[in-house]
Amino acid sequence: MIDNDLIIKTEKIYKNSEESASNFKNYIEFTDAAYNFSQSKIILEKIN
């Protein structure tokens, strides 16, 4: 944590510069999942 901010870094690496149209749905699924995660709330509980 930095200045009371929790920072989560993610990375997606594409190894191919070209992909067939049939694989496009896989990219959409990933970007949708990333967006949904970015909209999530994380609750931290202090443990004594």
N, C-alpha and C positions, 0 to 999 in steps of 0.2 A: 504494500500500500504506500502511496505517495500522497502526502498532504490530505489524508483521509479519503482518497480516491482509490478504488480498486480498479486496476487496469488489466484488461484481458486482451492479449494480442493473438490474432489468428491469421493464418496464411493459407492461401490456396494457390498451388503452382500447377500450371498447365504445361505438360511436356510436349504437346503437339501444337504446331502453329495452325494446323488445319484439321477440321473434324467433319465427319459426314453429318448431314442434316438429321439422320436417324438418332444421333447421339445428343442432339441439342436439348432434349428433355432432361438429360442428366445435368446439364449446366443450369437450367432453370430450377431444378430441384435444389441444387446447392445454393444458388443465390436466394431462393425463397427461405431455405433453412437459416442462412446467415442473417437475413432480414428479421425473421422471427426471433432469433437469438438476440439481436440488437434491441428488440423491443421488450425483452424480458426484464424482470426485476429480480435482484439478488438481495436476499435478506441475510444479514450477518448477525449472529448472536454472540455476545460476549460470554466467554466461559471463565468463571472465577477459579 
